[in-house]
Amino acid sequence: MAPSDLPASLPLCVCLLLASGFAQADRLLVVPMDGSHWFTMQMVVEKLIHRGHEVVTVVPEVSWQLGKSLNLTVKTYSISHTLEDMNREFKYFSDTQWKNPEQSMVSLLTGTAKPFFELLFSRCRDLFNDKKLVEFLKQSSFDAVFLDPFDVCGLTVAKYLSLPSVIFARGVFCHYLEEGAQCPSPLSYVPRLLLKLTGTMTFKERVWNHLSYMEERTFCPHFFKTATEIASEVLQTSVTMDDLFSQVSIWLLRTDFVLEFPRPVMPNMVFIGGINCQQRKPISKVYYLLFIT
């Protein structure tokens, strides 16, 4: 499926639904994540701009790709780490994964992923320390926040501004997608991520699946501790990851239903698989002649 088929129109429809009175949502705040995550989100943002929406993106001054080569308003904030810090932490994380891939979600969250994500989480405190930027966001009357949830900050911004939030992601660490969207995910039939189990598990595998889920419930709050502490400081009340994910208005999932294990999905969960595919091109005349002969 090409980006111009389904995904190009879906985010627009989402924005239309989120705006009060089903009118066009003219102002959209984008809180993206750096790296490869931005490549896909950028295509959607470009479509929104092309269709006449006013888009403002909030990005750190130091990043790999964020906010570049787009005709939109970019608001930046200073951060407490350098590009060299980012490169060092990510290289350690990626090199370790290539050599010794994590075998479970818990081993991933308690291992090499944690230092890199701790660095990403810290950016949110830097954002809210920029009082001028925060005041701009409060005064701008945005209609919705379009965000990538992996660094959590977009969720904090949406809750702080009391705005509808649209998540754009392949999935979410831990159990927060199914619980935030109130989407049943029966442990007897839906394996936890990274366990390499199938939908037809033996009794022993089902027990292991339940134990893995219980481990997630124990370790995930620890992994996201910095993110929730920052959110609690900003919102001036105790905040959990469940609080942040339960506010999500629309889940745009960059996958397809047929690629997932069978399970119920909620009306606000929209599958947009295919958005990462290349733009289709017409078959060349030479190839066409060879094909029909």
C-alpha positions as CSV (number, residue, x, y, z in Angstrom):
1,M,0.0,0.0,0.0
2,A,1.4,3.4,-1.0
3,P,1.4,6.4,1.5
4,S,-0.9,8.2,-0.9
5,D,-3.7,5.6,-0.5
6,L,-4.9,5.2,3.0
7,P,-2.5,6.8,5.5
8,A,-2.5,10.2,3.8
9,S,-6.1,10.8,4.5
10,L,-6.5,9.1,7.8
11,P,-4.7,11.6,10.0
12,L,-6.7,14.4,8.4
13,C,-10.0,12.5,9.3
14,V,-8.7,12.1,12.8
15,C,-8.0,15.8,13.1
16,L,-11.5,16.6,11.8
17,L,-13.1,14.4,14.4
18,L,-11.0,15.8,17.2
19,A,-11.9,19.4,16.5
20,S,-14.9,20.7,18.4
21,G,-18.1,20.5,16.4
22,F,-16.5,18.3,13.8
23,A,-15.0,21.4,12.2
24,Q,-11.6,21.4,10.6
25,A,-8.7,21.3,13.1
26,D,-6.6,24.2,11.9
27,R,-3.8,24.1,14.5
28,L,-1.9,21.0,15.4
29,L,0.9,20.6,17.8
30,V,3.4,17.9,16.9
31,V,5.7,16.3,19.6
32,P,7.8,13.8,17.6
33,M,10.6,11.4,18.5
34,D,14.0,11.6,17.0
35,G,15.6,9.1,14.7
36,S,13.8,6.7,12.4
37,H,10.5,7.4,14.1
38,W,10.5,10.9,12.6
39,F,10.9,9.6,9.0
40,T,7.4,8.1,9.0
41,M,5.7,10.8,11.0
42,Q,7.2,13.4,8.7
43,M,5.2,12.1,5.7
44,V,2.0,12.6,7.6
45,V,3.0,16.0,8.8
46,E,3.8,17.0,5.2
47,K,0.3,15.9,4.1
48,L,-1.3,17.9,6.9
49,I,0.6,21.0,5.8
50,H,-0.2,20.4,2.2
51,R,-3.9,20.3,3.0
52,G,-3.8,23.7,4.7
53,H,-3.4,22.8,8.4
54,E,-1.2,25.0,10.6
55,V,1.4,22.7,12.2
56,V,3.8,23.6,15.0
57,T,6.5,21.2,15.9
58,V,8.3,21.3,19.3
59,V,11.8,19.8,19.1
60,P,15.1,20.0,21.1
61,E,17.9,22.1,19.7
62,V,20.1,19.1,19.5
63,S,18.7,16.2,17.5
64,W,19.5,13.8,14.6
65,Q,16.6,14.6,12.2
66,L,13.8,16.5,13.9
67,G,12.2,19.4,12.2
68,K,14.5,19.5,9.2
69,S,13.4,20.3,5.7
70,L,9.8,21.0,6.5
71,N,7.8,24.1,5.7
72,L,6.4,24.5,9.2
73,T,6.8,26.4,12.4
74,V,9.5,24.8,14.6
75,K,9.9,25.7,18.2
76,T,13.1,24.6,19.9
77,Y,14.3,24.3,23.4
78,S,17.8,23.8,24.8
79,I,18.7,20.4,26.4
80,S,21.2,19.3,28.9
81,H,23.1,16.7,26.7
82,T,25.0,16.9,23.5
83,L,24.8,15.1,20.2
84,E,27.8,13.1,21.2
85,D,26.0,11.9,24.3
86,M,23.1,10.7,22.1
87,N,25.4,8.9,19.7
88,R,27.4,7.2,22.4
89,E,24.3,5.9,24.3
90,F,22.5,4.8,21.1
91,K,25.7,3.1,19.8
92,Y,26.0,1.1,23.0
93,F,22.3,0.1,22.9
94,S,22.3,-0.9,19.2
95,D,25.7,-2.7,19.3
96,T,24.6,-4.8,22.2
97,Q,21.3,-5.7,20.6
98,W,23.1,-6.9,17.4
99,K,25.5,-9.1,19.5
100,N,23.1,-10.3,22.2
101,P,19.5,-9.6,21.3
102,E,17.2,-9.4,24.4
103,Q,15.0,-12.4,24.8
104,S,12.2,-10.8,26.8
105,M,10.7,-7.3,27.4
106,V,11.9,-7.3,31.0
107,S,15.6,-8.1,29.9
108,L,15.3,-5.3,27.4
109,L,13.9,-2.7,29.8
110,T,16.3,-3.5,32.6
111,G,19.3,-3.9,30.3
112,T,20.9,-1.8,27.5
113,A,17.7,0.2,26.6
114,K,17.4,2.0,29.9
115,P,20.4,4.4,29.7
116,F,19.4,5.6,26.2
117,F,15.8,6.1,27.2
118,E,16.7,7.9,30.4
119,L,18.5,10.4,28.2
120,L,15.4,10.8,26.0
121,F,13.1,11.1,29.0
122,S,15.2,13.9,30.5
123,R,14.4,16.2,27.5
124,C,10.9,16.7,28.7
125,R,12.1,18.4,31.8
126,D,14.2,20.7,29.6
127,L,11.1,21.5,27.5
128,F,9.1,22.6,30.5
129,N,12.0,24.5,31.9
130,D,11.7,26.8,28.9
131,K,9.0,29.1,30.4
132,K,8.7,31.2,27.2
133,L,8.0,28.1,25.1
134,V,5.5,26.8,27.6
135,E,3.7,30.1,27.6
136,F,3.5,30.1,23.8
137,L,2.0,26.6,23.9
138,K,-0.6,27.6,26.4
139,Q,-1.6,30.7,24.4
140,S,-1.7,29.1,21.0
141,S,-5.1,27.3,21.2
142,F,-4.1,24.1,19.5
143,D,-6.8,21.7,18.6
144,A,-4.9,18.5,19.2
145,V,-1.4,17.0,19.9
146,F,0.1,14.6,17.4
147,L,2.7,12.6,19.1
148,D,5.1,9.6,19.2
149,P,4.7,8.0,22.6
150,F,8.1,6.4,23.0
151,D,9.7,9.3,24.9
152,V,6.4,10.0,26.9
153,C,6.8,13.7,26.7
154,G,4.1,14.2,24.1
155,L,1.6,12.6,26.5
156,T,2.7,14.9,29.2
157,V,2.3,17.9,27.0
158,A,-1.2,16.8,25.9
159,K,-2.3,16.3,29.6
160,Y,-0.7,19.6,30.6
161,L,-2.5,21.5,27.9
162,S,-5.7,19.5,28.3
163,L,-5.8,18.7,24.6
164,P,-6.9,15.6,22.7
165,S,-4.0,13.4,21.7
166,V,-3.3,11.3,18.6
167,I,-0.7,8.6,19.0
168,F,1.3,7.6,16.0
169,A,3.3,4.4,16.6
170,R,4.0,0.8,15.7
171,G,3.4,-0.3,19.3
172,V,4.1,0.7,22.9
173,F,6.5,-0.8,25.4
174,C,4.8,-2.9,28.1
175,H,1.1,-3.3,28.6
176,Y,0.1,0.3,28.2
177,L,-1.5,0.1,24.8
178,E,-4.1,-2.5,25.6
179,E,-4.7,-1.0,29.0
180,G,-4.7,2.6,27.9
181,A,-7.1,1.8,25.0
182,Q,-9.0,-0.6,27.2
183,C,-8.4,-3.3,24.6
184,P,-8.6,-6.9,25.8
185,S,-5.5,-8.9,25.1
186,P,-6.1,-12.4,26.6
187,L,-2.9,-13.9,27.9
188,S,-3.9,-17.4,26.9
189,Y,-4.0,-16.4,23.2
190,V,-1.9,-13.3,22.7
191,P,1.9,-13.8,23.5
192,R,3.8,-11.0,25.1
193,L,6.4,-9.2,22.9
194,L,9.7,-10.8,22.3
195,L,8.7,-14.2,23.8
196,K,8.7,-15.8,20.3
197,L,5.5,-17.8,21.1
198,T,2.6,-18.4,18.8
199,G,-1.2,-17.9,19.2
200,T,-1.5,-21.7,19.9
201,M,0.5,-22.0,23.1
202,T,0.8,-25.2,25.2
203,F,-0.2,-25.0,28.8
204,K,3.4,-24.5,29.9
205,E,3.8,-21.6,27.4
206,R,0.6,-20.0,28.6
207,V,1.9,-20.1,32.2
208,W,5.2,-18.6,30.9
209,N,3.2,-15.9,29.1
210,H,1.3,-15.0,32.3
211,L,4.6,-14.8,34.3
212,S,6.1,-12.6,31.6
213,Y,3.1,-10.2,31.9
214,M,3.5,-10.2,35.7
215,E,7.2,-9.3,35.3
216,E,6.2,-6.4,33.0
217,R,3.7,-5.1,35.6
218,T,6.6,-5.1,38.1
219,F,9.5,-3.7,36.0
220,C,7.8,-1.3,33.6
221,P,7.0,1.4,36.2
222,H,10.7,1.2,37.2
223,F,11.8,1.7,33.5
224,F,9.5,4.7,33.1
225,K,10.2,6.2,36.5
226,T,12.1,9.2,35.2
227,A,9.3,10.0,32.7
228,T,6.5,9.7,35.3
229,E,8.5,11.8,37.8
230,I,8.9,14.6,35.3
231,A,5.2,14.4,34.4
232,S,4.3,14.5,38.1
233,E,6.5,17.6,38.5
234,V,4.9,19.3,35.5
235,L,1.3,18.4,36.4
236,Q,1.9,19.0,40.1
237,T,0.2,15.7,41.0
238,S,1.2,12.1,41.2
239,V,1.1,10.6,37.7
240,T,1.5,7.0,36.4
241,M,1.9,5.7,32.9
242,D,-1.6,4.4,33.0
243,D,-2.8,8.0,33.7
244,L,-0.9,9.3,30.6
245,F,-2.0,6.5,28.2
246,S,-5.6,6.5,29.3
247,Q,-6.1,10.0,28.0
248,V,-5.3,9.1,24.4
249,S,-8.1,10.0,21.9
250,I,-6.9,8.1,18.8
251,W,-4.3,5.4,18.3
252,L,-2.8,5.4,14.8
253,L,-1.0,2.1,14.7
254,R,1.6,1.6,11.9
255,T,0.8,-2.1,11.4
256,D,-2.1,-4.1,9.9
257,F,-4.7,-6.2,11.7
258,V,-3.6,-9.4,9.7
259,L,-0.1,-9.0,11.1
260,E,-1.3,-9.1,14.7
261,F,-2.6,-11.9,16.9
262,P,-6.4,-12.1,16.8
263,R,-7.9,-9.9,19.5
264,P,-10.6,-7.3,20.0
265,V,-9.7,-3.7,19.1
266,M,-11.4,-0.5,20.2
267,P,-13.1,2.0,17.9
268,N,-10.3,4.6,18.5
269,M,-7.6,2.2,17.3
270,V,-6.9,2.7,13.6
271,F,-4.5,0.4,11.6
272,I,-2.5,2.3,9.0
273,G,-0.2,-0.5,7.8
274,G,1.6,0.3,4.6
275,I,2.6,3.8,5.4
276,N,6.2,2.8,5.4
277,C,6.0,1.4,1.9
278,Q,7.6,3.2,-1.0
279,Q,5.5,5.4,-3.3
280,R,4.3,3.3,-6.1
281,K,5.6,4.1,-9.6
282,P,4.2,3.3,-13.1
283,I,5.6,0.2,-14.8
284,S,8.1,1.2,-17.4
285,K,7.0,0.6,-21.1
286,V,10.0,-1.7,-21.6
287,Y,9.1,-3.9,-18.7
288,Y,5.4,-3.8,-19.6
289,L,6.3,-5.1,-23.2
290,L,8.4,-7.9,-21.8
291,F,5.7,-8.8,-19.3
292,I,2.9,-9.2,-21.9
293,T,5.1,-11.1,-24.3
